[in-house]
Amino acid sequence: MDEKLHWLWLSSLKGFGSVTMLKYLRAFNTVTELYDASPRDLEQIEGATKAEIKALGNKSLKKAEEIAEECRMREVRILPIDDPDYPTWLRTIYDPPCVLYVRGELPDLNRRVGLAVVGTRRASKYGLDCASSFAAELAEAGAVVISGLAEGIDSAAVSAAIKAHGTVIGVLGTGVDRAFPTWNAPLHRETAQNGALVSEYPPGTPSTRGSFPARNRIIAGLSRGVLVVEAPMKSGSLITAARALEEGRDVFAIPGRIDDPNFRGSNALLRDGAVIALEPDDVIDSVNASLPAELALKSRKKPLEESSEPDPGRQKASKKEVDKPESLEYIDLKEKLGAFSDSESRVLTALNAGRKSAAELSEELKMQMQDVLAALTMLEIGGYVLSGDDNRYGPTSRGML
């Protein structure tokens, strides 16, 4: 039986959020094993409740089959959390959605830098202009611009990125077949044509009071950094920024007038330590500082020109490094291996011997698939490995031993 039906079965159980689903999934190798588990098996899981065990006892796949058919008709891709194409960055957050619904072509965020641009629905002209100019330049620099497609800042950012011939992701609090607000349907279509629409809700799902705050964690999870353009104190953008900080992502904010209520939230972020963004390069340079060279965004700033005068000290240092069989970067990585987990060290060492898929690593290293995927996730985030179109992994220049 198609395992995706079991994912749809699990994600459609009433009362099961991401954290609850993950609690049970961690106890089994696959979602199918969870589906086949008996009540006695489930009772052994720490934290299991009678209500949850009863819900998991409902083995009907009728709802799952209906969702699968709806997705097929609407050309919506079903992406479970164990799929190799599931975004690595999103998989690492505290409560990742166990199933994503995707319309369009989801960019590979292991090879591209995702940056969120968010803000208030009731934006000023200044805010809209900033969102447009920043998003356009970030897109031109090579970033995937991510936003919620709400009215105001979100829509201005995505629209500008598309006009700059960039790649975009719209994260929705409805099914990917529904535009909210409805008049924004043309932008939704453009987003799917120039990237992807993403939601944790199946097609046909309307908006609810809690769905938009919930989707903000996905915006933060997909991104390496979040730029807050204009936000009052009760803006949902601050929820996105807070989740980004919790997950160790960069947070940027554009300053506004101190007497303007629409900028109280974004100015407060700056007061509390967010990186000030006076121009797009402030975002680009900050993000590039933690990226491997192959992922770096293109900055408008020209590198400092080298002096035409020879530097004896530099020449001497270069010669010493060439003469020495181990460069400083090589030695540094050797030392870092000790700071990796045992699984990460074994996986990285194996990949240095040749490109391999997660399944091949699992067989070669005699490791559980979930442990291999966890190690690969952390190594990808650190910029030590990258996956290819063939779903095989290999070390980056930073991960070479």
Order of alpha helices (4+ residues) and beta strands (2+ residues): alpha-alpha-alpha-alpha-alpha-alpha-beta-alpha-beta-beta-alpha-beta-alpha-beta-alpha-beta-alpha-beta-alpha-beta-alpha-beta-alpha-alpha-alpha-alpha-beta-alpha-alpha-beta-beta
